[in-house]
Amino acid sequence: MTYDDKTLGRKMAVAAAIGAVIAIPVPFVGPLFGAAAGAGYAWWKGRRRA
């Protein structure tokens, strides 16, 4: 595991937490979907740079 992998994992965790919190008040979107969307976005953004 390289430093970049650890950094990407940390960014994915932060984005997942933010996505879960934002998705709570939105109807039909639960915190799990928000967390998955946030983590997916961070992964996509991180891999696009590499």
C-alpha angles and dihedrals in degrees: 000000000000130000090257091056091051091048092049091049091051092049090048091052092050092047091048091053092048091047092050093051093047093048096054098084095038112099118240091012116094129197092259092058090044091051092049091048092049093048092045091051092050091048092049092047093046095048092046090061094051 
